[in-house]
Amino acid sequence: MEQRFRGTGTHKVDAKGRVSIPADFRRVLDACDPDREPGTNPRVTLCFGDDRVPFFTCYTMDGVAEMGEMIEDMDEGDPQREALEDYFYTFAETISVDDSGRLLLNAALRAQIGVTDTLVFAGKGKTFRVHSPEAPVTATSRLRAVLSDLPEGTPVTSLLPRKRRAAE
């Protein structure tokens, strides 16, 4: 079964910073964290080091392991490797989903992206983003900008690489 994050949902954040993860997202997190101890809840890695954007990107355990493997293939001392290490290791936190299916975001993380009492979950396939409902759509999604550049009547699937479209 393909494990992808799809959809968008806005959820309440309680005073302690707990927010319910959408059920479909929890299923993907569960399926993509096969190496955890039996009887424990799935985990998610939240990357918060890119302060150019008003959201955090969240990775499954399989997904963050895949990123780690790619980083390991890079040369030691490469500035891009060091930047990726900072993003995926230094400015990242692995959080266990609680027994009620919630994610706990501390006050500093919530403040960084302007989250008060609600949080948006936005599926991005292998990852998902979390952000404030007040974050500008132009900052959280490129869809409108890209569609505005397409000639009228051109389907969004025209953006797929040619070799993939030919296989359809």
N, C-alpha and C positions, 0 to 999 in steps of 0.2 A: 504494500500500500504506500502510495506517495505521501510523504510527510511534508506538508507545506502550511505556512501560516497564511490564512485568507480572512478577509473581512476587516471591519473597523467597528469598534465599540467604545462607548464612553461609560466609565464605571466610577462609582463613588469611592472617595478615599476617606478613611476614618481619621480621627484625631491622632492616632498612633502611626499613621502612614500606611495602613494596610489597605490593599485594593484587590478585589476578586479578579482573577485572570479569567478571560473568556474560556468556556468549557472546551471549545475546539482547540484553542491554544494549549490548554493543559494536556490534551490528548497527544499533541505533537511533542511537547516537552517530555511527556512520559515515554513515548516511543523512542525518542532520541537521547535517552539517558540510560542505556541498557546496562552500564557497568556499576550502577549504584548498588548499595547494600540492599538485600531483600527487605521489604517492609518499610523502606524509607521513601520519602517523597521526591519527585523529580527536582532538578535544579535548572537554573537559567543563569547565564553570564550576561550581566548588564555592563555595557561599555559607555563610559561617561566622559572621556577625555577630549572629545571634539567640541570645543566651546564655540565653534562657528555656527552650530546648528542648535535649534531649540528642542531637541529630542535626544533620547538615548536609544541605542541599538542593542537589542537583546538577541543572544545566540543560544541555541540548544547546546548541550554538552558535546554531541557529535560535531556540531557546527564549529564550536570554538576549538575543538581538537583538530579539525581540518585546517583551520586558520593557523594553528600552532605548527602543524606539519609544514605548511608553506613557509612560515617564518624560519623554521629550522633549516630549510633548504637554501636560505639566503646566506651571504658571506658575513662572518663575524665582523663587526665594526662598520658595516654598511649603514649610513645614516638613515636610509629608508627602513632597514631592519630594526634599528633602534627606535624609530618612530612607531613602527608597528608593535614592537615589544611594549612600549609605553601604553599604547592604545589598548592592547589585548591583555596586558598583565598589570601594569602599574595603575592605570586609570580604569580598572574593571573590578567588578565584584561578582562573585558567584553566590547566588541566593537560593536557598531551598524554598520551594513552595510549601506553605504551611498545610496543616491537616484540613483546613477549610478551603483550600485552593486559592489562597491569597499570596500576594507578593508584598513584602514590607520594604518600603522606601524610606530611608531616614530623612530627617528634616533638611539636611544640607543638599541631598540629591533632589528633593522636591523643589527647593528654592532655586536650584541651578536652572531648571527648565520652567519655572513659574507655575508649578502645580500647587493648587490649594485644596479644593474639596472634590475635584474630579480629574480623571486621567483618561486619555485616549490610548487605546491599543490599536495599532495599524499593522495588518499583515503585510509582509514583504517577501513571501516565499520561504526562503531558508532562514530568514530573520523576522523580527517584528520590532516596531518602534513604539515607544511610549512618549507622550507629550501632553502638554496642557491643551484643553479645547480652545484656548485663546491664541495658540500659536498660529501664525499666518499659514494658510494653505500653501502659499507659494514657497514657504520654507520647509514644509513637511512632505510635499509631493511635487514631482516634476511633470505630472501627467498633463495638466492644462497648458503649460508652456510648450511642451513637445507637440501636443495636438494642434496648437495654434500655428505651428510651423508646417504642418502637413497640408497639402492641397485639399480643397473641399472634396469630400466623397472618398478620400483615401482611408482605407481601414487601418486601425491601430496595428493590426498584425503585419503590416508592411514594414514595421520597425524591426521585426525578427531578422536574424541573419539569413541570407538567401538559402544556404544549405539546409537550414531547418525548415523553411517554408517549402522547399522543393520536396521534402520528405512527406509533407502533409497530403 
